[in-house]
């Protein structure tokens, strides 16, 4: 059987491959990027689903508009207004998870040979998605504060990319938080070079102590011309439930129209049952308390993991403390003659009964072989303590 040539540009997720190794009883996993299912508001979601089916069967059980369930689009718009963004419901396309938004961007914007700039490191599935459409994906250097804007400007001028993809707020895998001045500069570059900038923001509401800087979407009102080149992707997966498979895209009208057309070819519309359920849930006002609980739990787990990493691995490990999100991005320093090879370290960790994700797959170009990702989101305190001890034995 012959398959499409585009499949030659991609491979299966390294994270999914690691999951295959996690069936051993007793293994502790810091590898996943899942929210903690124990924190889902099951009662609230169950009642919302009941109301969706029994009180709105025509809306929840029937085909719906490709653009999305209108009350939900209005609620998304309202939430974005609260974050300082000027958006109308007509600007919003509801998607089957924010991953579909990225796929729609690939379909509507990318042709074989086009160039895309991403953070190095960035979300693995983004690299795979854009490569599937034939793009050449190029990493932009980052530091503890996210993408380096001087390097971004240089690479935009050099490569004239079709788009730039960023996770400015608590990125996956880096956990970094882009400062306000850099955010503003990114928008200036978008307007100056007339290049599409995609802001992916699935983690922005998972802050620990302080609100993060305004989103690029909110700031775009203060940078003339930037809104014409900005796409914003959001998701309910990390703050409500990934099982709903609901995300959204905010984009300029012409791009949104083409994305709607391409979405019609894919699934006609995102699950109406999920959309009406989410809308009913948002009407209850329960999300605020649910989100506060998630923020507090993740913050405490992150603090504990950082404390134990410093105590157990010391100078052999370097990382920037996350101020939100779900991840710690770490680098083996090689101090004390220890190995700086993260791939070998990951293998030894699995032998010790603990799993993390090697950093190499998160780079489109110029990977750092000493890096790896850990998630604290789903791991209770006692497992964090034991898991870090096992990591120390893997050095």
C-alpha positions as CSV (number, residue, x, y, z in Angstrom):
1,X,0.0,0.0,0.0
2,X,1.3,3.4,-0.9
3,X,0.8,6.4,1.4
4,X,0.8,10.1,0.9
5,X,4.3,11.6,0.5
6,X,3.5,14.1,3.3
7,X,3.7,11.3,5.8
8,X,7.4,11.1,5.2
9,X,7.8,14.4,7.0
10,X,6.4,13.2,10.3
11,X,6.8,10.5,12.9
12,X,4.8,9.3,15.9
13,X,5.0,11.3,19.1
14,X,8.0,10.6,21.3
15,X,5.7,11.2,24.3
16,X,3.2,8.6,23.1
17,X,6.0,6.1,22.7
18,X,7.2,6.7,26.2
19,X,3.6,6.0,27.4
20,X,4.0,2.5,26.0
21,X,6.7,1.9,28.6
22,X,4.6,2.9,31.5
23,X,2.6,-0.3,32.0
24,X,5.1,-1.6,34.6
25,X,3.5,-1.7,38.0
26,X,4.9,0.9,40.4
27,X,6.3,3.3,37.8
28,X,6.0,7.0,38.6
29,X,5.3,9.2,35.6
30,X,6.3,12.8,35.3
31,X,6.0,12.4,31.5
32,X,2.4,13.2,30.8
33,X,1.0,16.6,30.0
34,X,-2.5,15.8,31.2
35,X,-4.6,17.8,33.8
36,X,-5.4,15.9,37.0
37,X,-8.7,14.1,36.5
38,X,-9.3,14.1,40.2
39,X,-9.7,17.9,40.0
40,X,-12.4,17.8,37.3
41,X,-15.8,19.2,38.5
42,X,-17.6,16.0,37.8
43,X,-20.9,17.0,39.5
44,X,-21.0,20.3,37.7
45,X,-20.3,18.7,34.4
46,X,-22.8,15.9,34.9
47,X,-25.5,18.4,35.7
48,X,-24.5,20.6,32.7
49,X,-24.7,17.5,30.4
50,X,-28.1,16.5,31.8
51,X,-29.5,19.9,31.1
52,X,-27.9,19.9,27.6
53,X,-29.6,16.7,26.7
54,X,-33.0,17.0,28.5
55,X,-33.6,20.8,28.1
56,X,-31.9,21.5,24.8
57,X,-32.0,18.3,22.8
58,X,-32.4,20.1,19.4
59,X,-29.2,22.0,20.0
60,X,-27.1,19.4,21.7
61,X,-28.1,16.2,19.7
62,X,-28.3,17.6,16.2
63,X,-25.8,18.9,13.7
64,X,-24.8,22.5,14.3
65,X,-23.1,25.5,12.7
66,X,-19.5,25.0,11.7
67,X,-18.5,28.2,13.5
68,X,-19.8,26.9,16.8
69,X,-22.7,27.0,19.2
70,X,-23.6,30.7,19.3
71,X,-24.1,31.0,23.1
72,X,-20.7,29.3,23.7
73,X,-19.1,31.7,21.2
74,X,-20.6,34.6,23.2
75,X,-19.3,33.2,26.5
76,X,-15.8,32.7,25.0
77,X,-16.0,36.3,23.9
78,X,-17.0,37.4,27.3
79,X,-14.1,35.6,29.0
80,X,-11.7,37.2,26.5
81,X,-13.2,40.6,27.3
82,X,-12.4,39.9,31.0
83,X,-8.8,39.4,29.9
84,X,-8.7,42.7,28.2
85,X,-9.2,41.6,24.6
86,X,-11.6,43.3,22.2
87,X,-13.3,40.4,20.4
88,X,-16.7,39.8,18.9
89,X,-18.5,36.5,18.7
90,X,-18.1,36.6,14.9
91,X,-14.3,36.5,15.4
92,X,-14.5,33.2,17.2
93,X,-14.4,29.7,15.6
94,X,-15.0,26.8,18.0
95,X,-12.7,23.9,17.3
96,X,-12.3,20.3,18.3
97,X,-9.6,21.1,20.8
98,X,-7.0,23.8,20.1
99,X,-5.1,21.1,18.2
100,X,-7.7,21.3,15.4
101,X,-7.0,25.1,15.3
102,X,-3.4,24.4,14.5
103,X,-4.4,21.9,11.9
104,X,-6.7,24.4,10.3
105,X,-3.9,26.9,10.2
106,X,-1.7,24.4,8.4
107,X,-4.5,23.8,5.9
108,X,-5.2,27.4,5.2
109,X,-1.8,29.0,5.4
110,X,1.0,26.5,4.6
111,X,2.2,25.1,1.2
112,X,5.1,22.7,0.8
113,X,8.4,24.6,1.3
114,X,6.9,27.4,3.4
115,X,8.9,28.3,6.5
116,X,7.5,28.4,10.0
117,X,9.3,29.8,13.1
118,X,8.6,28.3,16.5
119,X,10.2,28.5,19.9
120,X,13.1,26.1,20.6
121,X,11.7,24.2,22.4
122,X,8.0,24.1,21.6
123,X,4.9,21.9,21.6
124,X,5.8,18.7,19.9
125,X,2.5,18.3,18.1
126,X,2.8,21.7,16.5
127,X,6.1,20.7,14.8
128,X,4.4,17.5,13.6
129,X,1.3,19.3,12.4
130,X,3.1,21.9,10.3
131,X,5.6,19.4,8.9
132,X,2.7,17.3,7.7
133,X,1.7,20.2,5.4
134,X,5.2,20.4,4.0
135,X,6.6,23.3,6.0
136,X,10.2,23.8,7.0
137,X,9.9,24.4,10.7
138,X,12.8,26.4,12.3
139,X,13.5,26.9,16.0
140,X,14.0,30.4,17.4
141,X,16.4,30.5,20.5
142,X,14.8,31.0,23.9
143,X,15.9,31.7,27.4
144,X,14.2,31.5,30.8
145,X,11.8,34.3,29.7
146,X,10.7,32.7,26.5
147,X,11.5,33.6,22.9
148,X,14.5,35.9,22.3
149,X,12.9,38.7,20.3
150,X,16.2,39.9,18.8
151,X,16.8,36.4,17.4
152,X,13.1,36.3,16.2
153,X,13.5,39.5,14.3
154,X,16.7,38.3,12.7
155,X,15.1,35.0,11.6
156,X,12.0,36.7,10.3
157,X,14.1,38.9,8.1
158,X,16.2,35.9,7.0
159,X,13.5,33.4,6.3
160,X,10.4,35.4,5.5
161,X,8.2,32.8,7.3
162,X,4.6,32.1,6.5
163,X,3.8,32.2,10.2
164,X,5.4,32.4,13.7
165,X,4.0,30.1,16.4
166,X,4.4,31.0,20.1
167,X,3.2,29.9,23.5
168,X,4.0,33.1,25.5
169,X,2.4,32.1,28.7
170,X,3.7,29.0,30.7
171,X,4.8,27.3,27.5
172,X,4.9,23.6,26.8
173,X,7.5,22.3,27.4
174,X,9.5,25.3,28.7
175,X,7.1,26.7,31.3
176,X,8.4,30.1,30.4
177,X,6.5,33.4,30.7
178,X,7.2,36.0,28.1
179,X,7.6,39.5,29.6
180,X,5.4,42.4,28.6
181,X,8.1,44.3,26.7
182,X,8.9,41.2,24.6
183,X,5.2,40.6,23.9
184,X,4.8,44.1,22.6
185,X,7.9,43.7,20.4
186,X,6.5,40.5,18.9
187,X,3.4,42.4,17.9
188,X,5.5,45.2,16.4
189,X,7.4,42.6,14.3
190,X,4.1,41.1,13.1
191,X,2.9,44.5,11.9
192,X,6.3,45.5,10.5
193,X,7.0,42.3,8.6
194,X,3.4,41.5,7.8
195,X,3.8,38.0,9.2
196,X,1.1,35.9,10.9
197,X,1.8,35.4,14.6
198,X,-0.1,32.6,16.3
199,X,-0.5,32.9,20.1
200,X,-1.4,29.5,21.6
201,X,-2.7,30.0,25.2
202,X,-3.9,26.8,26.8
203,X,-2.1,27.4,30.1
204,X,-2.6,31.1,30.7
205,X,-5.2,30.7,33.4
206,X,-3.1,28.2,35.4
207,X,-1.0,30.9,37.1
208,X,0.3,30.4,40.7
209,X,0.7,33.7,42.5
210,X,0.4,36.6,40.1
211,X,-1.6,37.2,36.9
212,X,0.6,36.9,33.8
213,X,1.1,39.8,31.5
214,X,-1.7,40.7,29.0
215,X,-2.1,38.3,26.1
216,X,-0.9,39.3,22.7
217,X,-4.5,39.4,21.7
218,X,-5.3,42.0,24.4
219,X,-2.1,44.0,23.7
220,X,-2.8,44.1,20.0
221,X,-5.2,47.0,20.5
222,X,-2.1,49.1,21.5
223,X,0.1,48.1,18.6
224,X,-1.3,49.6,15.3
225,X,-1.6,47.0,12.5
226,X,-0.8,44.0,14.6
227,X,-4.3,42.6,15.0
228,X,-4.4,42.1,11.2
229,X,-1.6,39.5,11.6
230,X,-2.6,37.9,14.9
231,X,-4.2,34.5,15.5
232,X,-5.2,33.4,19.0
233,X,-5.9,29.8,20.1
234,X,-7.5,28.9,23.3
235,X,-8.8,25.7,25.0
236,X,-11.0,24.3,27.7
237,X,-8.8,21.2,28.0
238,X,-6.6,22.3,30.8
239,X,-9.1,24.4,32.8
240,X,-12.3,22.3,32.4
241,X,-11.9,18.9,30.8
242,X,-9.9,17.6,27.8
243,X,-12.6,15.0,27.1
244,X,-14.9,17.8,25.9
245,X,-12.4,18.4,23.1
246,X,-13.2,22.1,22.8
247,X,-10.9,24.9,21.8
248,X,-11.3,28.1,19.8
249,X,-9.6,30.3,17.3
250,X,-9.7,34.1,17.0
251,X,-8.4,35.3,13.6
252,X,-8.8,38.0,11.0
253,X,-12.0,37.6,9.0
254,X,-10.5,36.3,5.7
255,X,-8.4,33.7,7.5
256,X,-11.4,32.7,9.7
257,X,-13.6,32.2,6.7
258,X,-11.1,29.9,5.1
259,X,-10.7,28.0,8.3
260,X,-14.4,27.5,8.6
261,X,-14.5,26.2,5.0
262,X,-11.7,23.7,5.8
263,X,-13.4,22.6,9.0
264,X,-16.5,21.8,7.0
265,X,-14.4,19.3,5.1
266,X,-13.1,17.7,8.4
267,X,-16.0,17.4,10.8
268,X,-18.8,19.7,9.8
269,X,-19.0,21.0,13.3
270,X,-17.4,20.2,16.7
271,X,-19.5,18.1,19.0
272,X,-22.7,20.0,19.7
273,X,-23.3,17.9,22.9
274,X,-19.9,19.0,24.2
275,X,-20.5,22.6,23.2
276,X,-23.9,22.9,24.8
277,X,-22.6,21.1,27.9
278,X,-19.7,23.5,28.2
279,X,-22.1,26.5,27.7
280,X,-24.5,25.2,30.4
281,X,-21.5,24.7,32.7
282,X,-20.2,28.2,32.2
283,X,-23.7,29.6,33.0
284,X,-23.5,28.1,36.5
285,X,-20.4,30.2,37.4
286,X,-18.7,27.1,38.9
287,X,-15.6,27.4,36.7
288,X,-14.0,30.1,38.9
289,X,-13.9,27.9,42.0
290,X,-12.8,24.9,40.0
291,X,-10.0,26.9,38.4
292,X,-8.9,28.3,41.8
293,X,-8.6,24.8,43.2
294,X,-6.5,23.7,40.2
295,X,-4.2,26.7,40.5
296,X,-3.6,26.0,44.2
297,X,-3.0,22.3,43.7
298,X,-0.6,22.7,40.8
299,X,1.3,25.5,42.6
300,X,1.9,23.4,45.6
301,X,3.0,20.4,43.5
302,X,5.4,22.6,41.5
303,X,6.9,24.0,44.6
304,X,7.4,20.6,46.1
305,X,9.0,19.2,43.0
306,X,11.4,22.1,42.7
307,X,12.3,21.8,46.3
308,X,13.1,18.1,46.0
309,X,14.9,18.5,42.7
310,X,17.2,21.1,44.4
311,X,17.7,18.8,47.4
312,X,18.2,15.5,45.5
313,X,19.9,16.5,42.2
314,X,21.6,19.8,43.2
315,X,24.0,21.3,40.8
316,X,23.6,18.4,38.3
317,X,20.3,20.0,37.2
318,X,19.3,23.5,36.1
319,X,15.8,24.8,35.6
320,X,13.8,28.0,35.6
321,X,11.1,27.9,38.2
322,X,7.7,28.0,36.5
323,X,5.2,30.6,37.6
324,X,2.2,28.7,36.3
325,X,1.3,26.0,33.9
326,X,2.1,22.3,34.2
327,X,5.8,21.8,33.4
328,X,9.3,22.1,34.6
329,X,11.9,22.2,31.8
330,X,15.2,21.0,33.0
331,X,18.8,20.7,31.8
332,X,21.5,18.3,32.9
333,X,24.6,20.4,33.6
334,X,27.1,17.6,33.8
335,X,28.3,18.9,37.2
336,X,30.5,16.5,39.2
337,X,31.3,14.5,36.1
338,X,27.7,13.3,35.7
339,X,26.2,12.7,32.2
340,X,24.7,15.5,30.3
341,X,22.9,13.1,27.9
342,X,19.2,13.4,28.7
343,X,18.2,10.5,26.4
344,X,20.4,8.1,28.4
345,X,19.2,9.7,31.6
346,X,15.5,9.1,30.6
347,X,16.3,5.4,29.9
348,X,18.0,5.0,33.3
349,X,15.1,6.7,34.9
350,X,12.7,4.2,33.5
351,X,14.9,1.5,34.9
352,X,14.6,3.1,38.3
353,X,10.8,3.3,37.9
354,X,10.3,7.0,37.0
355,X,9.5,8.5,33.6
356,X,10.3,11.9,32.1
357,X,10.3,13.1,28.5
358,X,13.6,13.7,26.6
359,X,13.9,17.2,25.2
360,X,15.1,16.5,21.7
361,X,11.7,16.0,20.1
362,X,10.6,19.5,21.3
363,X,13.1,21.2,19.0
364,X,12.4,21.7,15.3
365,X,16.1,22.5,14.7
366,X,19.3,22.8,16.8
367,X,18.2,20.6,19.7
368,X,19.7,20.6,23.1
369,X,20.5,17.0,24.0
370,X,20.8,17.8,27.8
371,X,17.2,18.8,28.2
372,X,14.1,17.0,29.4
373,X,10.5,17.8,30.6
374,X,8.7,17.0,33.8
375,X,5.1,17.5,34.7
376,X,3.8,17.8,38.3
377,X,0.2,18.2,37.4
378,X,-1.1,14.7,38.0
379,X,1.4,13.4,40.7
380,X,0.5,13.5,44.4
381,X,3.0,14.7,46.9
382,X,4.3,11.4,48.1
383,X,4.9,10.3,44.5
384,X,6.7,13.5,43.7
385,X,9.1,12.9,46.6
386,X,9.7,9.3,45.7
387,X,9.9,10.0,41.9
388,X,12.6,12.7,42.4
389,X,14.6,10.3,44.6
390,X,14.5,7.7,41.7
391,X,15.6,10.4,39.3
392,X,18.6,11.1,41.5
393,X,19.6,7.4,41.4
394,X,19.4,7.7,37.5
395,X,22.2,10.3,37.3
